[in-house]
Amino acid sequence: MLKVGITGGIGSGKTWVCRIFQHLGVPLFEADLEVKKLYSSDKDLKTELIRNFGQESYDENGAFNTSFFRSILKDETKRSILNNIVHPRVFERFESWSLEQTAPYVIKEAAILFESGADRTVHKTIGVFAPIETRINRVIERDNRSRTAVLDIIKMQMSDEELRKRVDYTITNDNENSVIKQVRDLHQVLINEARHF
Ligand code: ATP
């Protein structure tokens, strides 16, 4: 089974592109969603987080403390500790999920594909790119976040220049190139690739 990872900066349109692949029948594993599910369902993970980051990790009702972890993510060392705890568990979930799929290839969507080491869990990678102003405007409109807040996230993420060097395929999600056509074309390429797996 060929495994393909998709990533891109905030507002680049990863989710949008993944929806098109899904329409073409490609099974989709949403790593960020899986992380959120694990935070609330995995008891060992909960214990591990409390051991490393304290009781504040979960609130009095036992719910994962998102705002606390948002501040944790700003600290590079803590971010790396968190990633080392969480990502191996997501990798395991992805492996078992993949085994259940019957399509020629599957897609894993991850905001931090390379930073988390998830690139090593896939055979091919796709980067989604869009002009920075387009991304900022999309996120402001989608999340009602301020321009500064979006820029802060962009600064924390891998630059598009770096990402371009690392991925096998690129999709340009600006308002000029047809994304559907690019995805359809890439779908054919990946189906051909999948024959070798
Ligand atoms: P994040 O990293 O925050 O999850 P993302 O890369 O997954 O972002 P999307 O959520 O897919 O980005 O796209 C951001 C917003 O822009 C969404 O509201 C989406 O509907 C919109 N959008 C994405 N691509 C296009 C497009 N080609 N045309 C119009 N709107 C788009």
Boltz pocket constraint, residues with backbone or C-beta under 6 A from the ligand:
constraints:
  - pocket:
      binder: B
      contacts: [[A, 8], [A, 9], [A, 10], [A, 11], [A, 12], [A, 13], [A, 14], [A, 15], [A, 16], [A, 17], [A, 111], [A, 138], [A, 139], [A, 142], [A, 173], [A, 174], [A, 175], [A, 179]]
      max_distance: 6.0
